[in-house]
Amino acid sequence: MSPPLATVATEFIDRPGLSEATIHSYELTLMPLLQQYGQWPTELIDREILETYLNSLTGLRYSTHHRHQAIVQALMNFAVERHYIRVNPIARLPRRKPNPQRGEHNSDQIIRYLTSEQLQSLYQALAKDQRIEALVRLLHRSGARISELLALNLADVDMKDCRFEVLGKGNKKRWCFFSADAHHSLQKYLKYYRHSQSPALFTAQHRLSQQINRLSYGTAYKSFKQLISGHPELEEVRLHDLRHTFATERVGLMGLEELRALMGHQNIQTTLRYQKVTSAQAQKAAQKAFQSLL
């Protein structure tokens, strides 16, 4: 018989590397579930039980409900990893849709970017893999496309001036620039983890043949998703979202033409998407204005 759900939840929350804020969020979210089913053997917690429980959370807004469901799914994935259960009973369970009668609507956030809290969690999760951390920091700090970074050779990178040249869409070359923290992460990867037998900036060694090749997107994506698994707040984060984050952070700090050049957009209309302020940003701006006026 598998251990009680409360025991599994304790192991899940006590994993190393979680921030205090994440632990607190997990505890608050899982408490109602554990009050009902904490003493049950985990293998007896089936899809019907969890679906009924999630449907009973009627007082939550749909976005908060999504977070609750993501954390419960992460808990059950953890139970699978520990071999307490064979499969996650709520794998691929559809998420609750917004209810217009309650004033709920899909967000006007058309660009997927990471918040400062998500970035903090992300870099904590990536600390175990210097290669992926260096790749992600370059994505975040340079605004380059993942395909452009993976195509780079070591000789293409100017470590002194923190820049590299890429061949973007339309066969147009452009310079990308990166920050001191990305430089530090990349330098550490180059010194201790990069395979010198390949000219590629990011390398990988085949597990069976031991052959050294250029890091592929598939391998990078798989490693990235494995590293962020168990972090519900990062569940839907994609590598491409780091490029969106780069652009969103710089809107208002530079002209659109300069941002267009850094991003490698052929059409200024593509860059203009980042000028659309989301509801969350507008609310923060309004609150800040009120504080300065009152």
Beta strands, then each sheet from edge to edge (+ up, - down):
strand 1: 157-158
strand 2: 163-167
strand 3: 173-177
strand 4: 203-205
strand 5: 212-214
sheet 1: 1+ 2- 3+
sheet 2: 4+ 5-
end
